[in-house]
Amino acid sequence: MTNLLSQAKNQLEEMIRSALGRCIQNGALAAEPIPAFQIEIPGDTSHGDFASNIAMVSARAFHLAPRKIAEEIQRELQFAGTYFERCEIAGPGFMNFFISKDWFADVLKGVGTDGDQYGRSDFGGGKKVMVEFVSANPTGPMHIGNARGGAIGDCLASVLDWAGYDVTREFYVNDAGNQINKFGLSLSVRYRQLFLGEDQVELPADAYQGKDILEHAKRFAALNGDQYLSCDEETRQKALVNYALPINIANLKEDLGKYRIHYDVWFLESTLHEQGEVLKCIERLKENGYTYEEDGTIFYKATAFGAEKDDVLVRSNGIPTYFAADIAYHYNKFAVRGFDKVINIWGADHHGHVARLKGAMDAIGLDGSRLDIVLMQLVKLMRDGQPVKVSKRTGKSITLVDLLDEVPIDAARFFFNLREANSQMDFDLDLAVETSSENPVYYVQYAHARICSILKKLAGEGKVLNNFSDCDFTMLTQPEEKELIRYIATLPEEIIEAAKAYDPARITRYVISLATLFHKFYNACRVDNDDIALTMARLGLCTCVKTVLSNVLHMLKIDAPEKM
Protein backbone atom coordinates (compact mmCIF):
# COMPACT_ATOMS: atom_id res chain seq x y z
CA MET A 1 0.00 0.00 0.00
CA THR A 2 1.05 3.57 -0.66
CA ASN A 3 2.87 5.45 2.10
CA LEU A 4 4.73 8.30 0.39
CA LEU A 5 5.42 10.02 3.71
CA SER A 6 7.32 7.03 5.08
CA GLN A 7 9.03 6.56 1.74
CA ALA A 8 10.25 10.16 1.70
CA LYS A 9 11.47 9.95 5.32
CA ASN A 10 13.39 6.76 4.61
CA GLN A 11 14.83 8.26 1.46
CA LEU A 12 15.96 11.37 3.32
CA GLU A 13 17.53 9.36 6.14
CA GLU A 14 19.53 7.38 3.59
CA MET A 15 20.59 10.59 1.85
CA ILE A 16 21.86 12.07 5.13
CA ARG A 17 23.67 8.90 6.17
CA SER A 18 25.31 8.59 2.77
CA ALA A 19 26.39 12.25 2.87
CA LEU A 20 27.85 11.73 6.35
CA GLY A 21 29.72 8.69 5.11
CA ARG A 22 31.30 10.74 2.33
CA CYS A 23 32.15 13.51 4.84
CA ILE A 24 33.95 10.99 7.01
CA GLN A 25 35.65 9.40 4.01
CA ASN A 26 37.04 12.71 2.71
CA GLY A 27 38.16 13.78 6.18
CA ALA A 28 35.71 16.67 6.61
CA LEU A 29 34.27 14.94 9.69
CA ALA A 30 35.92 12.63 12.21
CA ALA A 31 35.37 8.89 11.94
CA GLU A 32 32.86 8.62 14.77
CA PRO A 33 29.58 6.68 15.11
CA ILE A 34 26.63 8.61 13.72
CA PRO A 35 24.26 9.51 16.59
CA ALA A 36 20.50 8.95 16.43
CA PHE A 37 18.72 11.85 14.73
CA GLN A 38 15.20 12.88 13.86
CA ILE A 39 13.40 13.65 10.63
CA GLU A 40 10.09 15.43 10.98
CA ILE A 41 7.61 17.67 9.24
CA PRO A 42 8.05 21.20 10.65
CA GLY A 43 5.10 23.17 11.91
CA ASP A 44 5.79 25.87 9.33
CA THR A 45 6.40 24.11 6.01
CA SER A 46 7.26 27.38 4.25
CA HIS A 47 10.75 26.81 5.66
CA GLY A 48 10.93 23.26 4.33
CA ASP A 49 8.86 20.13 3.86
CA PHE A 50 11.07 18.09 6.17
CA ALA A 51 13.60 19.04 8.83
CA SER A 52 16.40 17.18 10.57
CA ASN A 53 18.38 17.83 13.74
CA ILE A 54 21.34 15.72 12.56
CA ALA A 55 23.85 18.57 12.78
CA MET A 56 22.66 19.61 16.25
CA VAL A 57 22.93 16.13 17.77
CA SER A 58 26.30 15.46 16.08
CA ALA A 59 28.23 18.36 17.63
CA ARG A 60 29.68 16.34 20.48
CA ALA A 61 30.56 13.35 18.29
CA PHE A 62 32.36 15.39 15.63
CA HIS A 63 33.68 18.15 17.93
CA LEU A 64 32.40 20.85 15.56
CA ALA A 65 29.79 23.58 15.63
CA PRO A 66 26.41 22.30 14.37
CA ARG A 67 26.29 24.80 11.51
CA LYS A 68 29.71 23.68 10.28
CA ILE A 69 28.54 20.05 10.35
CA ALA A 70 25.38 21.04 8.46
CA GLU A 71 27.44 22.79 5.78
CA GLU A 72 29.66 19.73 5.32
CA ILE A 73 26.61 17.44 5.02
CA GLN A 74 24.93 19.86 2.61
CA ARG A 75 27.97 19.77 0.31
CA GLU A 76 27.80 15.98 0.05
CA LEU A 77 24.04 15.57 -0.42
CA GLN A 78 23.05 13.88 -3.67
CA PHE A 79 19.51 14.66 -4.85
CA ALA A 80 19.44 12.75 -8.15
CA GLY A 81 16.83 9.99 -8.18
CA THR A 82 15.13 11.23 -5.00
CA TYR A 83 12.02 13.24 -4.19
CA PHE A 84 14.18 16.02 -2.76
CA GLU A 85 15.44 19.03 -4.69
CA ARG A 86 17.32 21.19 -2.21
CA CYS A 87 18.44 21.73 1.37
CA GLU A 88 18.70 24.97 3.37
CA ILE A 89 20.46 25.54 6.67
CA ALA A 90 18.71 27.66 9.29
CA GLY A 91 19.96 29.25 12.48
CA PRO A 92 22.69 27.39 14.33
CA GLY A 93 22.44 24.30 12.14
CA PHE A 94 18.90 23.10 11.50
CA MET A 95 18.63 21.42 8.11
CA ASN A 96 15.46 22.01 6.08
CA PHE A 97 14.68 19.89 3.02
CA PHE A 98 12.34 20.69 0.16
CA ILE A 99 10.58 18.01 -1.88
CA SER A 100 9.80 18.20 -5.56
CA LYS A 101 6.45 18.47 -7.33
CA ASP A 102 6.76 14.79 -8.23
CA TRP A 103 6.25 13.75 -4.61
CA PHE A 104 2.99 15.68 -4.34
CA ALA A 105 1.85 14.20 -7.64
CA ASP A 106 2.75 10.66 -6.58
CA VAL A 107 0.80 11.04 -3.32
CA LEU A 108 -2.38 11.65 -5.29
CA LYS A 109 -1.61 8.92 -7.80
CA GLY A 110 -1.12 6.55 -4.88
CA VAL A 111 -4.51 7.44 -3.42
CA GLY A 112 -6.06 6.89 -6.86
CA THR A 113 -4.41 3.49 -7.16
CA ASP A 114 -5.22 2.28 -3.65
CA GLY A 115 -8.77 3.65 -3.64
CA ASP A 116 -10.82 2.32 -0.73
CA GLN A 117 -7.71 0.62 0.68
CA TYR A 118 -5.68 3.82 0.97
CA GLY A 119 -4.41 4.21 4.52
CA ARG A 120 -3.86 0.51 5.14
CA SER A 121 -0.40 -0.79 6.01
CA ASP A 122 1.37 -3.98 7.01
CA PHE A 123 2.77 -2.41 10.20
CA GLY A 124 1.15 -5.07 12.41
CA GLY A 125 2.60 -7.92 10.40
CA GLY A 126 -0.59 -9.97 10.73
CA LYS A 127 -0.10 -10.53 14.47
CA LYS A 128 -3.19 -11.87 16.23
CA VAL A 129 -4.78 -9.23 18.45
CA MET A 130 -7.97 -9.52 20.47
CA VAL A 131 -9.93 -6.47 21.52
CA GLU A 132 -12.40 -7.32 24.28
CA PHE A 133 -14.84 -4.51 25.01
CA VAL A 134 -18.22 -3.72 26.55
CA SER A 135 -18.68 -7.22 28.09
CA ALA A 136 -21.65 -5.76 29.94
CA ASN A 137 -23.39 -7.70 32.69
CA PRO A 138 -26.06 -9.74 30.84
CA THR A 139 -28.51 -9.34 33.71
CA GLY A 140 -29.68 -5.92 32.55
CA PRO A 141 -29.51 -3.20 29.87
CA MET A 142 -26.30 -1.47 28.82
CA HIS A 143 -25.54 1.88 30.42
CA ILE A 144 -23.96 5.01 28.96
CA GLY A 145 -20.45 3.85 29.88
CA ASN A 146 -20.99 0.81 27.68
CA ALA A 147 -21.95 3.19 24.87
CA ARG A 148 -18.58 4.91 25.12
CA GLY A 149 -16.69 1.64 25.56
CA GLY A 150 -18.44 0.17 22.55
CA ALA A 151 -17.51 3.05 20.27
CA ILE A 152 -13.90 3.17 21.50
CA GLY A 153 -13.38 -0.60 21.36
CA ASP A 154 -14.95 -1.07 17.94
CA CYS A 155 -13.09 1.85 16.38
CA LEU A 156 -9.81 0.75 17.98
CA ALA A 157 -10.32 -2.70 16.47
CA SER A 158 -10.83 -1.08 13.05
CA VAL A 159 -7.69 1.03 13.44
CA LEU A 160 -5.66 -2.06 14.35
CA ASP A 161 -7.09 -3.89 11.35
CA TRP A 162 -6.10 -1.04 9.02
CA ALA A 163 -2.64 -1.02 10.61
CA GLY A 164 -2.09 -4.63 9.54
CA TYR A 165 -3.11 -6.71 12.56
CA ASP A 166 -5.32 -9.80 12.51
CA VAL A 167 -8.06 -8.51 14.82
CA THR A 168 -10.75 -10.37 16.75
CA ARG A 169 -13.56 -8.53 18.52
CA GLU A 170 -14.81 -10.36 21.61
CA PHE A 171 -17.60 -10.00 24.16
CA TYR A 172 -17.12 -11.85 27.46
CA VAL A 173 -20.49 -12.98 28.79
CA ASN A 174 -20.47 -13.22 32.59
CA ASP A 175 -23.04 -16.01 32.72
CA ALA A 176 -21.72 -17.53 35.97
CA GLY A 177 -20.99 -16.37 39.49
CA ASN A 178 -22.59 -13.99 41.95
CA GLN A 179 -24.40 -11.74 39.48
CA ILE A 180 -26.14 -14.75 37.92
CA ASN A 181 -27.08 -16.01 41.37
CA LYS A 182 -28.56 -12.60 42.15
CA PHE A 183 -30.31 -12.61 38.75
CA GLY A 184 -31.85 -16.00 39.53
CA LEU A 185 -32.95 -14.93 43.01
CA SER A 186 -34.51 -11.70 41.67
CA LEU A 187 -36.41 -13.60 38.99
CA SER A 188 -37.57 -16.19 41.52
CA VAL A 189 -38.93 -13.57 43.91
CA ARG A 190 -40.80 -11.77 41.13
CA TYR A 191 -42.20 -15.08 39.84
CA ARG A 192 -43.48 -16.08 43.27
CA GLN A 193 -44.92 -12.60 43.85
CA LEU A 194 -47.11 -13.01 40.78
CA PHE A 195 -48.93 -15.92 42.47
CA LEU A 196 -48.50 -15.21 46.18
CA GLY A 197 -48.49 -11.41 46.27
CA GLU A 198 -45.76 -8.91 47.04
CA ASP A 199 -46.69 -8.79 50.70
CA GLN A 200 -45.97 -12.52 51.01
CA VAL A 201 -42.63 -12.59 49.18
CA GLU A 202 -40.22 -9.76 49.91
CA LEU A 203 -37.74 -8.58 47.28
CA PRO A 204 -34.32 -8.26 48.98
CA ALA A 205 -32.81 -4.76 48.93
CA ASP A 206 -29.73 -5.98 47.06
CA ALA A 207 -31.75 -7.80 44.38
CA TYR A 208 -32.14 -6.44 40.84
CA GLN A 209 -34.99 -3.93 40.99
CA GLY A 210 -35.45 -3.26 37.27
CA LYS A 211 -38.73 -3.51 35.43
CA ASP A 212 -37.09 -5.98 33.04
CA ILE A 213 -36.89 -8.59 35.84
CA LEU A 214 -40.65 -8.39 36.39
CA GLU A 215 -41.34 -8.62 32.66
CA HIS A 216 -39.20 -11.76 32.40
CA ALA A 217 -41.11 -13.30 35.34
CA LYS A 218 -44.49 -12.49 33.76
CA ARG A 219 -43.55 -14.02 30.41
CA PHE A 220 -42.09 -17.08 32.12
CA ALA A 221 -45.30 -17.48 34.14
CA ALA A 222 -47.41 -17.13 30.99
CA LEU A 223 -45.48 -20.04 29.45
CA ASN A 224 -45.18 -22.27 32.50
CA GLY A 225 -47.97 -21.27 34.86
CA ASP A 226 -47.37 -22.05 38.53
CA GLN A 227 -45.58 -25.38 37.97
CA TYR A 228 -42.32 -23.96 39.38
CA LEU A 229 -43.99 -22.55 42.48
CA SER A 230 -43.74 -25.71 44.57
CA CYS A 231 -40.33 -26.94 43.43
CA ASP A 232 -37.09 -26.30 45.32
CA GLU A 233 -35.42 -22.88 45.02
CA GLU A 234 -32.40 -24.11 43.04
CA THR A 235 -34.58 -25.76 40.37
CA ARG A 236 -36.80 -22.70 40.07
CA GLN A 237 -33.91 -20.27 39.75
CA LYS A 238 -32.14 -22.44 37.20
CA ALA A 239 -35.27 -22.64 35.05
CA LEU A 240 -35.81 -18.89 35.24
CA VAL A 241 -32.16 -18.08 34.40
CA ASN A 242 -32.19 -20.57 31.52
CA TYR A 243 -35.24 -18.76 30.17
CA ALA A 244 -34.28 -15.12 30.77
CA LEU A 245 -30.52 -15.06 30.21
CA PRO A 246 -30.60 -16.08 26.51
CA ILE A 247 -33.19 -13.36 25.94
CA ASN A 248 -30.94 -10.77 27.56
CA ILE A 249 -27.93 -11.92 25.55
CA ALA A 250 -29.99 -11.77 22.34
CA ASN A 251 -31.05 -8.23 23.31
CA LEU A 252 -27.40 -7.27 23.89
CA LYS A 253 -26.52 -8.55 20.41
CA GLU A 254 -29.45 -6.70 18.86
CA ASP A 255 -28.73 -3.40 20.61
CA LEU A 256 -25.01 -3.55 19.80
CA GLY A 257 -25.87 -4.47 16.22
CA LYS A 258 -27.92 -1.26 15.94
CA TYR A 259 -24.78 0.50 17.16
CA ARG A 260 -22.92 -1.16 14.25
CA ILE A 261 -20.91 -3.38 16.57
CA HIS A 262 -20.61 -7.01 15.51
CA TYR A 263 -18.42 -9.37 17.51
CA ASP A 264 -16.43 -12.24 16.12
CA VAL A 265 -16.77 -14.17 19.39
CA TRP A 266 -19.28 -14.19 22.24
CA PHE A 267 -17.34 -16.07 24.92
CA LEU A 268 -19.35 -17.61 27.78
CA GLU A 269 -17.73 -17.59 31.22
CA SER A 270 -19.66 -20.76 32.05
CA THR A 271 -17.62 -22.74 29.50
CA LEU A 272 -14.48 -22.14 31.57
CA HIS A 273 -16.13 -23.86 34.54
CA GLU A 274 -17.76 -26.62 32.48
CA GLN A 275 -14.47 -27.53 30.80
CA GLY A 276 -12.50 -27.39 34.04
CA GLU A 277 -10.24 -24.55 32.85
CA VAL A 278 -10.67 -22.56 36.05
CA LEU A 279 -9.53 -25.43 38.27
CA LYS A 280 -6.65 -26.23 35.90
CA CYS A 281 -5.38 -22.64 36.19
CA ILE A 282 -5.59 -22.79 39.97
CA GLU A 283 -3.52 -25.99 39.86
CA ARG A 284 -0.94 -24.28 37.62
CA LEU A 285 -0.64 -21.42 40.12
CA LYS A 286 -0.22 -23.98 42.91
CA GLU A 287 2.52 -25.78 40.97
CA ASN A 288 4.31 -22.47 40.37
CA GLY A 289 4.26 -21.69 44.07
CA TYR A 290 1.87 -18.74 43.98
CA THR A 291 -0.93 -20.01 46.20
CA TYR A 292 -1.47 -20.85 49.87
CA GLU A 293 -4.41 -22.04 51.96
CA GLU A 294 -5.94 -20.64 55.13
CA ASP A 295 -9.06 -22.11 56.82
CA GLY A 296 -10.10 -23.84 53.62
CA THR A 297 -9.69 -20.71 51.48
CA ILE A 298 -7.13 -20.75 48.67
CA PHE A 299 -5.28 -17.46 48.13
CA TYR A 300 -3.20 -16.20 45.20
CA LYS A 301 0.07 -14.47 46.19
CA ALA A 302 -0.68 -11.20 44.41
CA THR A 303 1.74 -9.37 46.69
CA ALA A 304 4.59 -11.25 44.98
CA PHE A 305 3.83 -9.06 41.95
CA GLY A 306 3.47 -5.73 43.73
CA ALA A 307 -0.18 -5.86 44.84
CA GLU A 308 -1.12 -4.51 48.26
CA LYS A 309 -2.87 -7.72 49.32
CA ASP A 310 -3.32 -11.29 48.20
CA ASP A 311 -6.48 -12.43 46.39
CA VAL A 312 -8.93 -15.23 47.08
CA LEU A 313 -9.00 -17.85 44.33
CA VAL A 314 -11.33 -20.41 45.95
CA ARG A 315 -13.71 -19.64 48.80
CA SER A 316 -13.92 -21.90 51.84
CA ASN A 317 -17.11 -23.40 50.34
CA GLY A 318 -15.06 -24.67 47.39
CA ILE A 319 -16.46 -22.16 44.85
CA PRO A 320 -13.86 -20.32 42.70
CA THR A 321 -14.00 -16.51 42.68
CA TYR A 322 -14.57 -14.25 39.70
CA PHE A 323 -10.86 -13.43 39.76
CA ALA A 324 -10.00 -17.11 39.33
CA ALA A 325 -12.32 -17.27 36.33
CA ASP A 326 -10.74 -14.09 34.95
CA ILE A 327 -7.28 -15.65 35.15
CA ALA A 328 -8.57 -18.75 33.34
CA TYR A 329 -10.25 -16.60 30.70
CA HIS A 330 -7.05 -14.73 29.91
CA TYR A 331 -5.03 -17.94 30.00
CA ASN A 332 -7.46 -19.20 27.36
CA LYS A 333 -6.88 -16.09 25.25
CA PHE A 334 -3.11 -16.51 25.21
CA ALA A 335 -2.27 -20.18 25.72
CA VAL A 336 -5.30 -21.86 24.13
CA ARG A 337 -6.26 -19.50 21.31
CA GLY A 338 -2.80 -18.08 20.66
CA PHE A 339 -3.32 -14.32 20.63
CA ASP A 340 -0.10 -12.31 20.45
CA LYS A 341 -1.68 -9.33 22.15
CA VAL A 342 -4.88 -8.87 24.15
CA ILE A 343 -6.43 -5.44 24.70
CA ASN A 344 -9.25 -4.96 27.19
CA ILE A 345 -11.38 -1.82 27.38
CA TRP A 346 -12.33 -1.32 31.02
CA GLY A 347 -13.99 1.38 33.08
CA ALA A 348 -11.61 3.47 35.16
CA ASP A 349 -13.09 1.96 38.33
CA HIS A 350 -11.25 -1.27 37.42
CA HIS A 351 -7.82 0.38 37.59
CA GLY A 352 -6.87 -1.61 40.70
CA HIS A 353 -7.44 -4.86 38.81
CA VAL A 354 -4.92 -4.11 36.05
CA ALA A 355 -1.70 -4.93 37.88
CA ARG A 356 -3.34 -7.94 39.60
CA LEU A 357 -4.33 -9.55 36.32
CA LYS A 358 -1.08 -8.76 34.50
CA GLY A 359 0.83 -10.19 37.46
CA ALA A 360 -1.34 -13.31 37.41
CA MET A 361 -0.39 -13.86 33.77
CA ASP A 362 3.28 -13.84 34.81
CA ALA A 363 2.53 -16.15 37.74
CA ILE A 364 0.81 -18.70 35.53
CA GLY A 365 3.74 -18.81 33.13
CA LEU A 366 2.65 -16.28 30.52
CA ASP A 367 3.96 -12.81 29.69
CA GLY A 368 1.79 -10.22 31.41
CA SER A 369 3.19 -7.47 29.17
CA ARG A 370 1.19 -8.95 26.28
CA LEU A 371 -2.00 -7.92 28.10
CA ASP A 372 -2.86 -4.23 27.74
CA ILE A 373 -5.73 -2.47 29.45
CA VAL A 374 -7.30 0.73 28.14
CA LEU A 375 -8.99 2.47 31.06
CA MET A 376 -12.00 4.54 30.11
CA GLN A 377 -13.19 7.51 32.14
CA LEU A 378 -16.78 8.47 32.88
CA VAL A 379 -19.15 10.20 30.47
CA LYS A 380 -21.29 13.15 31.50
CA LEU A 381 -24.32 13.70 29.30
CA MET A 382 -25.18 17.39 28.87
CA ARG A 383 -28.34 19.13 27.64
CA ASP A 384 -28.80 22.91 27.67
CA GLY A 385 -25.49 23.12 29.48
CA GLN A 386 -26.71 20.98 32.36
CA PRO A 387 -25.90 17.35 33.30
CA VAL A 388 -28.54 14.79 32.32
CA LYS A 389 -28.95 11.63 34.40
CA VAL A 390 -32.32 10.23 33.40
CA SER A 391 -34.00 9.26 30.16
CA LYS A 392 -36.81 11.40 28.74
CA ARG A 393 -38.58 8.21 27.69
CA THR A 394 -38.27 6.06 30.81
CA GLY A 395 -37.42 8.53 33.53
CA LYS A 396 -34.59 6.24 34.62
CA SER A 397 -30.85 6.07 34.01
CA ILE A 398 -29.99 6.58 30.36
CA THR A 399 -29.09 3.37 28.56
CA LEU A 400 -27.43 2.75 25.20
CA VAL A 401 -30.87 2.28 23.64
CA ASP A 402 -32.11 5.58 25.10
CA LEU A 403 -29.08 7.38 23.70
CA LEU A 404 -29.56 5.95 20.20
CA ASP A 405 -33.24 6.91 20.30
CA GLU A 406 -32.18 10.53 20.74
CA VAL A 407 -28.82 10.82 18.96
CA PRO A 408 -27.88 9.62 15.44
CA ILE A 409 -25.58 6.59 15.46
CA ASP A 410 -23.00 8.49 13.41
CA ALA A 411 -22.85 11.22 16.03
CA ALA A 412 -22.67 8.79 18.95
CA ARG A 413 -19.77 6.82 17.48
CA PHE A 414 -17.92 9.97 16.40
CA PHE A 415 -18.45 11.92 19.62
CA PHE A 416 -17.31 9.08 21.87
CA ASN A 417 -14.07 8.96 19.90
CA LEU A 418 -13.36 12.68 20.03
CA ARG A 419 -11.24 12.32 23.15
CA GLU A 420 -8.80 9.75 24.48
CA ALA A 421 -10.36 6.99 26.55
CA ASN A 422 -8.56 8.13 29.70
CA SER A 423 -10.14 11.59 29.48
CA GLN A 424 -13.43 12.41 31.13
CA MET A 425 -15.85 13.73 28.57
CA ASP A 426 -18.99 15.82 28.35
CA PHE A 427 -21.31 14.48 25.65
CA ASP A 428 -23.35 17.42 24.34
CA LEU A 429 -26.73 15.97 23.33
CA ASP A 430 -27.80 19.25 21.72
CA LEU A 431 -24.67 19.51 19.58
CA ALA A 432 -24.89 15.86 18.53
CA VAL A 433 -28.18 16.49 16.71
CA GLU A 434 -27.27 19.91 15.33
CA THR A 435 -26.96 20.24 11.54
CA SER A 436 -24.25 22.88 11.39
CA SER A 437 -20.49 23.17 11.12
CA GLU A 438 -20.38 23.32 14.93
CA ASN A 439 -21.21 19.62 14.98
CA PRO A 440 -17.91 17.87 14.09
CA VAL A 441 -19.41 14.77 12.49
CA TYR A 442 -21.81 16.89 10.42
CA TYR A 443 -18.87 19.11 9.42
CA VAL A 444 -16.88 16.12 8.16
CA GLN A 445 -19.84 14.51 6.40
CA TYR A 446 -20.69 17.83 4.77
CA ALA A 447 -17.17 18.03 3.32
CA HIS A 448 -17.68 14.61 1.71
CA ALA A 449 -21.12 15.56 0.38
CA ARG A 450 -19.77 18.86 -0.93
CA ILE A 451 -17.11 17.07 -2.97
CA CYS A 452 -19.71 14.68 -4.35
CA SER A 453 -21.75 17.72 -5.42
CA ILE A 454 -18.70 19.28 -7.13
CA LEU A 455 -17.94 16.06 -9.01
CA LYS A 456 -21.57 15.70 -10.09
CA LYS A 457 -21.76 19.29 -11.31
CA LEU A 458 -18.55 19.00 -13.35
CA ALA A 459 -19.64 15.63 -14.74
CA GLY A 460 -22.76 17.36 -16.03
CA GLU A 461 -20.45 19.66 -17.98
CA GLY A 462 -18.53 16.72 -19.41
CA LYS A 463 -15.56 17.18 -17.08
CA VAL A 464 -14.97 13.70 -15.76
CA LEU A 465 -11.78 12.20 -14.37
CA ASN A 466 -11.51 8.78 -15.98
CA ASN A 467 -7.87 8.09 -15.23
CA PHE A 468 -5.46 9.61 -12.75
CA SER A 469 -2.68 9.25 -15.29
CA ASP A 470 -4.49 11.89 -17.34
CA CYS A 471 -3.86 14.47 -14.61
CA ASP A 472 -0.81 16.66 -14.38
CA PHE A 473 -0.72 16.96 -10.62
CA THR A 474 2.54 18.90 -10.76
CA MET A 475 0.35 21.92 -11.57
CA LEU A 476 -0.92 21.94 -7.97
CA THR A 477 1.54 24.42 -6.50
CA GLN A 478 -0.66 26.75 -4.44
CA PRO A 479 0.04 26.65 -0.66
CA GLU A 480 -3.49 25.41 0.06
CA GLU A 481 -3.10 22.61 -2.47
CA LYS A 482 0.27 21.49 -1.16
CA GLU A 483 -0.91 21.66 2.44
CA LEU A 484 -3.90 19.47 1.62
CA ILE A 485 -1.82 16.92 -0.30
CA ARG A 486 0.79 16.82 2.43
CA TYR A 487 -1.94 16.07 4.96
CA ILE A 488 -3.45 13.34 2.79
CA ALA A 489 -0.01 11.71 2.75
CA THR A 490 0.02 11.43 6.55
CA LEU A 491 -3.01 9.11 6.81
CA PRO A 492 -1.14 5.75 6.82
CA GLU A 493 1.27 7.02 9.49
CA GLU A 494 -1.59 8.51 11.51
CA ILE A 495 -3.38 5.16 11.56
CA ILE A 496 -0.18 3.42 12.66
CA GLU A 497 0.33 5.94 15.46
CA ALA A 498 -3.31 5.54 16.56
CA ALA A 499 -2.80 1.76 16.64
CA LYS A 500 0.42 2.06 18.65
CA ALA A 501 -1.22 4.39 21.18
CA TYR A 502 -4.58 2.51 21.26
CA ASP A 503 -6.16 5.87 20.53
CA PRO A 504 -8.83 6.03 17.79
CA ALA A 505 -9.43 9.67 18.79
CA ARG A 506 -6.38 10.49 16.64
CA ILE A 507 -8.43 9.43 13.62
CA THR A 508 -11.44 11.63 14.39
CA ARG A 509 -9.08 14.57 14.91
CA TYR A 510 -7.38 13.72 11.63
CA VAL A 511 -10.58 13.68 9.60
CA ILE A 512 -11.82 16.96 11.15
CA SER A 513 -8.53 18.61 10.16
CA LEU A 514 -8.77 17.12 6.68
CA ALA A 515 -12.26 18.59 6.23
CA THR A 516 -10.94 21.98 7.41
CA LEU A 517 -8.04 21.88 4.94
CA PHE A 518 -10.39 20.94 2.12
CA HIS A 519 -12.72 23.87 2.81
CA LYS A 520 -9.65 26.13 2.97
CA PHE A 521 -8.47 24.83 -0.41
CA TYR A 522 -11.92 25.11 -1.96
CA ASN A 523 -12.27 28.74 -0.87
CA ALA A 524 -8.80 29.67 -2.18
CA CYS A 525 -8.57 27.64 -5.40
CA ARG A 526 -11.31 27.55 -8.00
CA VAL A 527 -11.76 23.94 -9.13
CA ASP A 528 -13.53 24.75 -12.43
CA ASN A 529 -11.45 27.31 -14.29
CA ASP A 530 -10.35 28.31 -17.81
CA ASP A 531 -7.31 26.01 -17.78
CA ILE A 532 -8.75 22.54 -18.41
CA ALA A 533 -5.53 20.82 -17.31
CA LEU A 534 -5.60 22.64 -13.98
CA THR A 535 -9.31 21.88 -13.64
CA MET A 536 -8.64 18.17 -14.10
CA ALA A 537 -5.76 18.26 -11.60
CA ARG A 538 -7.95 19.94 -8.99
CA LEU A 539 -10.76 17.54 -9.82
CA GLY A 540 -8.31 14.72 -9.10
CA LEU A 541 -7.36 16.33 -5.78
CA CYS A 542 -11.03 16.61 -4.81
CA THR A 543 -11.51 12.96 -5.69
CA CYS A 544 -8.58 11.99 -3.46
CA VAL A 545 -9.95 13.99 -0.53
CA LYS A 546 -13.32 12.29 -1.04
CA THR A 547 -11.59 8.90 -0.98
CA VAL A 548 -9.73 9.65 2.23
CA LEU A 549 -12.82 11.07 3.96
CA SER A 550 -14.81 8.02 2.92
CA ASN A 551 -12.11 5.59 4.04
CA VAL A 552 -11.79 7.16 7.47
CA LEU A 553 -15.54 7.41 8.04
CA HIS A 554 -16.08 3.82 6.96
CA MET A 555 -13.19 2.74 9.19
CA LEU A 556 -15.15 4.29 12.07
CA LYS A 557 -18.41 2.76 10.72
CA ILE A 558 -19.86 6.19 10.08
CA ASP A 559 -21.83 7.06 6.95
CA ALA A 560 -20.19 9.08 4.17
CA PRO A 561 -23.26 10.74 2.56
CA GLU A 562 -23.20 11.96 -1.03
CA LYS A 563 -25.71 14.70 -0.33
CA MET A 564 -27.01 16.48 2.77
SULJO-V687718 format. One record per helix or strand of 3 or more residues. SS is the DSSP state (hx for helix, st for strand). FROM is the first residue (numbers start at 0). TO is the last residue. If there is no record, write none. Layout:
{{SS FROM TO} {SS FROM TO}}
//
This chain:
{{hx 3 24} {hx 44 46} {st 49 51} {hx 53 56} {hx 58 61} {hx 65 75} {st 83 89} {st 93 98} {hx 100 116} {st 127 131} {hx 143 161} {st 165 172} {hx 177 195} {hx 210 223} {hx 232 257} {st 264 267} {hx 268 273} {hx 276 286} {st 290 293} {st 296 299} {hx 301 304} {st 310 313} {hx 321 335} {st 340 346} {hx 347 362} {hx 367 369} {st 370 375} {st 378 382} {hx 399 405} {hx 408 415} {st 424 427} {hx 428 431} {hx 439 459} {hx 467 469} {hx 472 474} {hx 478 488} {hx 490 500} {hx 504 523} {hx 531 554}}
//
